[in-house]
Amino acid sequence: ISLQYDAIKKKDLKKTKTLSIPYYLRCNRESSRAQVWLDNQYFFNLKGYTKNINNYSIGKNSQRVGFIKSKKLEVLYNPKYGNIHYTLNGKTPNKKSSVYNGKMEINDTTQFCYNYFLNDRPIGVKKLAYFEKLMFYEGLTNLKNVKPGLKRITYTGDWGEYKILEMRKVHTSDISRDIIFPKLEKDQKLLVSYTGIIKMKKTLLYIFQLKSAIGFKIFIAGQKIIDKEQTQGMITASGEIALKKGYHHFRLLVVIYEGFQRVKQNNFSISYGKPNSRLIGIGEFQFFHN
C-alpha cells in the first residue's frame, strides 16, 4: 500500500475539522497478474465505464475509456514472472514488441495491447486497453424562438422501422416539458420520439446513464449515446460524449407497452455528470425546442 496525500496549510482549513487521506492498494507484488493504472486509478475497474459505450463493443479481457486530456499510463507487475511486451495499435504483442519500462503518456487514440513474456514466450492472456481521444462538439448557434419542452410524436409499432419514422403515420403529436409517457389504451404499443435541444451549462466530457426495463435509444449532438432495445428486466446502460457549453441537438426514442404501464414496470431514470463523479438526473429545465 502506498499512501498519497496533500499537505494543507492551517489557514486554508477554515472550519474543516477532518482531513480525508486517500490511499491506493496498488498491486500484490507476489501476484503474477499485471495491472494497468490510469492517473492512479485501476484501469479495468474504473467507475462509470463499461465494455459497451457509444455502441462500441470490444471483447473479453478488453476495456475502453474516453478522454479529452493526456493520461499517464502505468503497468504494475512482478518482474520475476517475466517482462511486459506491448503494442500501441491493438495487434498481439510478440517477442520483438516493445518492452514496458516505465510510465507512459497517452495523448491520442491508442490501443494498448500487452502480455507477460518469459524466455521470449507469452505466458499469460493478452489484454487490450483502448484509449479513445474524444473531440468536443460545438454548441448550436443562431437559434431563434427557443421554447421549453420537447416535441413528442408517437407512432404505432415497435423498433422494426424506427430508422424511417418520418415515413410512418403519426399517432399523436404535442409538446412535453419532460420525458413523460402518454397513457396507453389496453394492449396498445407505441414508439415515442422526443426531439429538441438540451442545454449544457459547462464544457465537459459527460457520462450519460440510463436505468430502465424498457428499450431506449438516445442521441446527443447527432451521436448515438445509448442503444438499448432489450426489455428483459432492469438494465443499466451508459455512454459518453464531450460537449461544449450551450445548446445541442437531442433525440430520444422509446417503445412503451400498455402491459408494462399497467403493472408499473416502465420506470426509468436518465442521469449525467462527469466521469468518476456522482451523476444527477436530467431535468425538464434543460429541454427546449424551436
C-alpha positions in Angstrom: 0.0 0.0 0.0 1.3 3.4 -0.9 -0.1 6.4 0.9 -0.7 9.6 -1.0 -1.9 12.9 0.5 -1.7 16.6 0.1 -0.5 18.9 2.8 -3.0 21.6 3.6 -2.0 24.8 5.5 -3.9 25.6 8.6 -5.1 28.9 7.2 -6.8 27.0 4.3 -8.7 24.6 6.6 -11.2 27.3 7.7 -13.9 25.3 9.6 -12.9 21.9 8.4 -12.1 19.6 11.3 -11.1 16.4 9.5 -8.8 15.6 6.6 -9.6 12.8 4.1 -6.4 11.0 3.1 -6.9 8.8 0.0 -4.8 5.6 -0.4 -4.4 3.2 -3.2 -4.0 -0.5 -2.9 -1.6 -0.7 -5.8 -0.6 -4.2 -6.5 0.1 -7.5 -4.8 3.8 -8.0 -5.6 3.5 -11.7 -5.2 0.8 -11.9 -7.8 1.5 -12.9 -11.4 -1.2 -10.6 -12.6 -0.2 -7.4 -14.4 -2.4 -4.3 -13.8 -2.9 -1.2 -15.9 -3.4 2.0 -13.9 -4.5 5.3 -15.4 -3.9 8.5 -13.5 -3.6 6.5 -10.3 -6.8 4.6 -10.9 -7.0 0.9 -11.6 -8.0 0.9 -15.3 -10.0 -2.3 -15.5 -12.2 -1.2 -12.6 -12.8 2.4 -13.4 -16.1 3.6 -12.1 -18.6 4.6 -14.8 -17.0 2.8 -17.7 -18.4 -0.3 -19.4 -17.4 -2.6 -22.2 -20.2 -1.2 -24.3 -20.1 2.6 -24.6 -21.3 4.7 -27.5 -22.4 1.4 -29.1 -18.7 0.4 -29.3 -18.2 -3.1 -28.1 -14.9 -4.9 -27.5 -14.3 -8.4 -26.4 -13.3 -10.3 -23.3 -10.2 -9.1 -21.5 -10.6 -5.7 -23.0 -11.7 -2.3 -21.8 -12.2 1.1 -23.3 -12.1 4.6 -21.9 -12.6 8.0 -23.5 -10.5 11.0 -22.6 -10.0 14.6 -23.5 -6.7 15.4 -21.8 -3.5 13.4 -21.8 -3.3 10.5 -19.4 -0.5 8.8 -17.5 -0.4 5.0 -18.1 1.4 2.7 -15.7 1.7 -1.1 -15.7 2.2 -2.7 -12.3 3.7 -6.2 -12.4 6.1 -8.6 -10.7 9.3 -8.9 -12.8 10.0 -12.4 -11.5 7.2 -13.6 -13.7 8.7 -12.1 -16.9 8.6 -8.8 -18.8 5.6 -6.9 -20.3 5.7 -6.7 -24.1 3.2 -4.3 -25.7 1.9 -2.7 -28.9 0.1 0.6 -29.4 -2.0 -0.4 -32.4 -4.0 -3.2 -30.9 -2.0 -6.0 -32.5 -1.0 -9.0 -30.5 2.5 -8.4 -28.9 5.3 -10.8 -29.7 8.9 -11.3 -28.5 10.0 -8.4 -30.8 7.4 -6.0 -29.5 8.4 -3.1 -27.2 9.2 -3.9 -23.6 7.5 -1.9 -20.9 10.0 0.0 -18.7 8.0 2.8 -17.1 5.1 5.3 -17.1 3.8 6.4 -20.5 1.8 9.4 -21.6 -1.3 8.8 -23.7 -2.1 11.8 -25.9 -4.0 10.3 -28.8 -6.4 7.4 -29.5 -4.3 4.3 -28.6 -4.9 0.6 -28.4 -2.5 -0.6 -25.7 -2.3 -4.4 -26.1 0.0 -6.2 -23.6 1.1 -9.6 -22.2 3.7 -11.3 -20.0 6.7 -12.8 -21.8 9.2 -15.2 -20.2 12.2 -16.5 -22.3 10.6 -14.8 -25.4 7.4 -16.7 -25.0 4.0 -15.4 -23.9 2.9 -16.9 -20.6 -0.4 -15.0 -19.9 -3.6 -13.9 -21.6 -3.2 -10.7 -23.7 -5.3 -7.7 -22.6 -6.4 -4.7 -24.6 -6.7 -1.2 -23.0 -8.4 1.0 -25.6 -8.0 4.8 -25.1 -10.2 6.9 -27.4 -9.5 10.7 -27.5 -12.8 12.4 -27.8 -13.4 15.7 -29.7 -15.7 18.4 -28.3 -19.0 19.0 -30.1 -19.7 22.7 -30.6 -23.0 24.2 -29.3 -25.7 25.3 -31.7 -25.7 28.9 -32.8 -28.2 31.3 -34.3 -31.2 29.7 -32.5 -34.5 31.5 -32.7 -37.8 31.1 -30.9 -36.4 28.7 -28.3 -39.2 27.4 -26.1 -39.3 25.0 -23.1 -40.1 21.3 -23.7 -39.5 18.6 -26.3 -41.5 17.7 -29.4 -43.2 14.4 -28.6 -44.5 12.3 -31.5 -46.0 8.8 -31.1 -46.1 6.1 -33.8 -47.8 2.7 -33.7 -45.5 -0.3 -33.7 -42.1 -1.4 -32.4 -38.4 -0.9 -33.2 -38.7 -2.6 -36.6 -38.9 0.6 -38.7 -37.6 3.2 -36.4 -35.0 4.3 -39.0 -37.7 5.6 -41.3 -40.0 7.2 -38.7 -40.8 10.1 -40.9 -42.5 7.7 -43.4 -44.8 6.2 -40.8 -48.2 7.5 -39.8 -48.2 9.8 -36.8 -50.4 8.7 -33.9 -50.2 11.8 -31.8 -48.1 15.0 -31.7 -47.6 17.5 -28.8 -45.0 19.3 -26.6 -43.8 17.6 -23.4 -42.0 19.6 -20.7 -40.1 16.5 -19.7 -39.7 12.8 -20.8 -43.2 11.9 -19.8 -45.0 8.9 -21.4 -48.6 9.2 -22.7 -51.2 7.0 -21.1 -52.0 4.0 -23.3 -55.1 2.1 -24.2 -55.5 -1.6 -23.4 -52.8 -3.8 -25.2 -51.5 -0.7 -27.0 -47.9 -0.4 -28.1 -46.3 2.8 -29.2 -42.9 4.1 -30.3 -42.4 7.6 -28.9 -40.0 10.1 -30.3 -38.8 13.1 -28.2 -36.8 15.7 -30.2 -35.4 19.1 -29.4 -32.3 20.6 -27.8 -30.6 20.1 -24.5 -28.8 22.9 -22.6 -25.4 22.0 -21.1 -24.0 24.5 -18.6 -20.3 23.6 -18.8 -17.8 22.4 -21.4 -17.0 18.9 -20.2 -16.7 15.2 -21.0 -20.1 13.9 -19.9 -21.3 10.5 -18.9 -25.0 9.7 -19.6 -26.5 6.8 -17.8 -29.9 5.0 -18.3 -31.6 2.6 -15.9 -34.6 1.1 -17.4 -36.6 -2.1 -18.0 -37.8 -0.8 -21.4 -35.9 -0.1 -24.6 -34.4 3.4 -25.3 -32.2 5.0 -27.9 -30.6 8.4 -27.0 -28.8 10.7 -29.5 -27.0 13.9 -28.5 -25.3 16.2 -31.0 -26.2 13.7 -33.7 -24.2 10.9 -31.9 -25.8 7.7 -30.6 -25.1 7.7 -26.8 -27.2 4.8 -25.6 -28.7 2.0 -27.6 -30.8 -0.4 -25.6 -33.6 -2.4 -27.1 -33.8 -5.2 -24.5 -36.8 -5.4 -22.3 -35.6 -8.2 -20.0 -35.7 -6.6 -16.6 -33.9 -3.5 -15.3 -30.7 -2.8 -17.2 -28.1 -0.1 -16.8 -26.5 1.4 -20.0 -24.1 4.3 -20.3 -22.5 6.5 -22.9 -20.1 9.4 -23.0 -19.6 12.5 -25.2 -17.6 15.7 -25.0 -19.8 18.7 -25.2 -19.1 22.4 -25.2 -21.3 24.8 -23.2 -24.6 25.7 -24.9 -27.4 24.0 -26.8 -27.1 20.6 -28.5 -29.5 18.5 -30.6 -31.3 15.9 -28.5 -33.4 12.9 -29.6 -34.8 10.1 -27.6 -36.7 7.0 -28.9 -38.6 4.6 -26.6 -41.0 1.8 -27.1 -43.8 1.6 -24.4 -46.3 -1.1 -23.8 -49.6 -0.8 -22.1 -48.9 -4.1 -20.2 -45.8 -2.6 -18.7 -47.6 0.6 -17.9 -50.4 -1.3 -16.2 -48.0 -3.2 -13.8 -45.8 -0.2 -13.3 -42.7 -1.7 -15.0 -42.0 1.3 -17.3 -40.0 3.2 -14.7 -36.7 4.6 -15.8 -34.0 7.2 -14.9 -31.6 9.2 -17.0 -28.7 10.9 -15.3 -25.5 12.6 -16.3 -22.3 14.1 -15.0 -18.5 14.0 -15.1 -16.7 10.6 -15.2 -16.0 9.2 -11.7 -18.4 11.6 -10.0 -21.9 11.5 -8.7 -24.4 11.6 -11.5 -27.6 13.8 -11.3 -30.9 13.4 -13.1 -31.7 15.2 -16.3 -34.4 17.8 -15.5 -37.1 19.5 -17.5 -35.3 22.9 -17.3 -32.7 21.5 -19.7 -35.0 20.6 -22.6 -36.1 23.1 -25.3 -37.4 23.1 -28.9 -37.6 25.7 -31.7 
